[in-house]
Amino acid sequence: MHIVMTGATSGFGANAAARLAAAGHRLTIGARRPEAVDAAWEARALPLDLDDFASVDLFADALAAGPAIDALVLNAGLQTATLETTAAGHERTFAVNQLAHFRLLHRLLPHLAPGARVILTGSGTHDPAEKTPVTPPAHARAEWLAFPDRDPTLPKSARSRAFRAYSSSKLANIMTAREVARRRPDLSAMSFDPGYVPWTGLARASGTILSTLASLILPLLMKSDRKSSVELSGQYLAELAADPAYAAAQGDYWSVRTPALVRIAPSELARDDAACATLWDDCEALLGLAKA
Ligand SMILES: NC(=O)c1ccc[n+]([C@@H]2O[C@H](COP(=O)([O-])OP(=O)(O)OC[C@H]3O[C@@H](n4cnc5c(N)ncnc54)[C@H](OP(=O)(O)O)[C@@H]3O)[C@@H](O)[C@H]2O)c1
């Protein structure tokens, strides 16, 4: 299979990429540090900075000129300690995790092979019912997420604002997978909740001390089935990308419930078909994209 991945230079994404390469798949990896892509994978490593839509477009152009894509794995993501703004003027977590991936997906839709898989990495934090330590989403309005100063529901504390930007971006990822399934039933679209995976780079914006403490302490406070590892979540992400068992997804949400991977219902808002369609339209409008 020709598998295109983001977020393969660190964390469980790198573990998944190593497994896919070892299984003989042909990998194209978009990375802001292409030199960090393991040479042993014999992957095609291309520059991709999700903070910069021009970089997204160049990556999409390079892929469009190459072979059809059998699986598109949109796994890159970041979490900031406070709200930040990109050069384009959008809130950074939403811009990187959702808008840039949405732009890439939109550009690549015509280059996906028949039956291709589209996988977006979401998170259990998207669901208020999960009661994670991360402030849950209050809505999925793209305009308010891109421009938080317009959002009348914005939390008071800087940390809650950043946490909510993260959980909302992951909600948007999950809703996007569901909307791909509705718009393109010929594809196999799904989202992935890796569980809590300590010792990745995700919390690096909080500093080394806090992110080390989080990796040590959070697993002690969580239900055992919500704790995962780089190896387990890497294995499941690789299986979603290439195992024939997952070839017929219709917007499914797959969650690591250690030691299993289970298909469960996402949050109430993520299940709202009209909200998923509106989010898609609003992302297209925000990015100035023609309707797919
Ligand atoms: N860890 C968890 O508990 C957990 C739980 C739920 C969901 N997730 C999600 O899982 C995914 C992987 O996270 P992880 O925990 O493995 O974290 P990680 O080790 O920090 O990996 C994140 C990946 O995203 C890439 N990335 C970040 N910003 C980027 C940008 N602007 N342009 C291009 N690439 C960028 C990173 O590239 P660099 O190597 O260059 O930094 C890295 O490859 C994320 O989507 C995250 O939201 C994680």
The ligand as an SDF file (V2000), in Angstrom:
LIG
                    3D

 48 52  0  0  0  0  0  0  0  0999 V2000
   -0.2020   11.2550   23.8440 N   0  0  0  0  0  0  0  0  0  0  0  0
   -1.4950   11.1290   24.1380 C   0  0  0  0  0  0  0  0  0  0  0  0
   -1.8690   10.7790   25.2770 O   0  0  0  0  0  0  0  0  0  0  0  0
   -2.5410   11.4030   23.1110 C   0  0  0  0  0  0  0  0  0  0  0  0
   -3.8680   11.1730   23.4700 C   0  0  0  0  0  0  0  0  0  0  0  0
   -4.8770   11.4200   22.5230 C   0  0  0  0  0  0  0  0  0  0  0  0
   -4.5360   11.8730   21.2620 C   0  0  0  0  0  0  0  0  0  0  0  0
   -3.2330   12.1110   20.9480 N   0  0  0  0  0  0  0  0  0  0  0  0
   -2.9490   12.5840   19.5850 C   0  0  0  0  0  0  0  0  0  0  0  0
   -2.0180   11.6920   19.0080 O   0  0  0  0  0  0  0  0  0  0  0  0
   -1.2780   12.3420   17.9680 C   0  0  0  0  0  0  0  0  0  0  0  0
    0.1980   12.0530   18.1530 C   0  0  0  0  0  0  0  0  0  0  0  0
    0.6000   12.6090   19.4000 O   0  0  0  0  0  0  0  0  0  0  0  0
    1.8070   12.0750   20.3050 P   0  0  0  0  0  0  0  0  0  0  0  0
    1.2630   11.9490   21.6840 O   0  0  0  0  0  0  0  0  0  0  0  0
    2.4860   10.9200   19.6630 O   0  0  0  0  0  0  0  0  0  0  0  0
    2.7070   13.3950   20.3120 O   0  0  0  0  0  0  0  0  0  0  0  0
    4.1230   13.7660   19.6850 P   0  0  0  0  0  0  0  0  0  0  0  0
    5.1620   12.7930   20.1240 O   0  0  0  0  0  0  0  0  0  0  0  0
    4.3310   15.2050   20.0490 O   0  0  0  0  0  0  0  0  0  0  0  0
    3.8980   13.6300   18.1160 O   0  0  0  0  0  0  0  0  0  0  0  0
    3.2710   14.6440   17.3960 C   0  0  0  0  0  0  0  0  0  0  0  0
    3.6640   14.5740   15.9480 C   0  0  0  0  0  0  0  0  0  0  0  0
    3.0380   15.6730   15.2620 O   0  0  0  0  0  0  0  0  0  0  0  0
    4.0290   16.4160   14.5610 C   0  0  0  0  0  0  0  0  0  0  0  0
    3.7000   17.8420   14.4810 N   0  0  0  0  0  0  0  0  0  0  0  0
    3.3390   18.6540   15.5020 C   0  0  0  0  0  0  0  0  0  0  0  0
    3.1700   19.9120   15.0380 N   0  0  0  0  0  0  0  0  0  0  0  0
    3.4340   19.8790   13.6960 C   0  0  0  0  0  0  0  0  0  0  0  0
    3.4730   20.8540   12.6730 C   0  0  0  0  0  0  0  0  0  0  0  0
    3.1990   22.1440   12.9190 N   0  0  0  0  0  0  0  0  0  0  0  0
    3.7780   20.4760   11.4250 N   0  0  0  0  0  0  0  0  0  0  0  0
    4.0720   19.1730   11.1500 C   0  0  0  0  0  0  0  0  0  0  0  0
    4.0770   18.1980   12.0870 N   0  0  0  0  0  0  0  0  0  0  0  0
    3.7680   18.5570   13.3450 C   0  0  0  0  0  0  0  0  0  0  0  0
    5.2920   16.2120   15.3880 C   0  0  0  0  0  0  0  0  0  0  0  0
    6.4280   16.5550   14.6430 O   0  0  0  0  0  0  0  0  0  0  0  0
    7.8460   16.8630   15.3760 P   0  0  0  0  0  0  0  0  0  0  0  0
    8.4840   15.5220   15.5780 O   0  0  0  0  0  0  0  0  0  0  0  0
    8.5450   17.7340   14.3820 O   0  0  0  0  0  0  0  0  0  0  0  0
    7.5210   17.5670   16.6530 O   0  0  0  0  0  0  0  0  0  0  0  0
    5.1700   14.7370   15.7290 C   0  0  0  0  0  0  0  0  0  0  0  0
    5.5590   13.9230   14.6330 O   0  0  0  0  0  0  0  0  0  0  0  0
   -1.6500   13.8260   18.0700 C   0  0  0  0  0  0  0  0  0  0  0  0
   -2.6080   14.1200   17.0890 O   0  0  0  0  0  0  0  0  0  0  0  0
   -2.2740   13.9440   19.4580 C   0  0  0  0  0  0  0  0  0  0  0  0
   -3.2020   15.0020   19.5280 O   0  0  0  0  0  0  0  0  0  0  0  0
   -2.2250   11.8710   21.8490 C   0  0  0  0  0  0  0  0  0  0  0  0
  1  2  1  0
  2  3  2  0
  2  4  1  0
  4  5  1  0
  4 48  2  0
  5  6  2  0
  6  7  1  0
  7  8  2  0
  8  9  1  0
  8 48  1  0
  9 10  1  0
  9 46  1  0
 10 11  1  0
 11 12  1  0
 11 44  1  0
 12 13  1  0
 13 14  1  0
 14 15  2  0
 14 16  1  0
 14 17  1  0
 17 18  1  0
 18 19  2  0
 18 20  1  0
 18 21  1  0
 21 22  1  0
 22 23  1  0
 23 24  1  0
 23 42  1  0
 24 25  1  0
 25 26  1  0
 25 36  1  0
 26 27  1  0
 26 35  1  0
 27 28  2  0
 28 29  1  0
 29 30  1  0
 29 35  2  0
 30 31  1  0
 30 32  2  0
 32 33  1  0
 33 34  2  0
 34 35  1  0
 36 37  1  0
 36 42  1  0
 37 38  1  0
 38 39  2  0
 38 40  1  0
 38 41  1  0
 42 43  1  0
 44 45  1  0
 44 46  1  0
 46 47  1  0
M  CHG  2   8   1  16  -1
M  END
$$$$
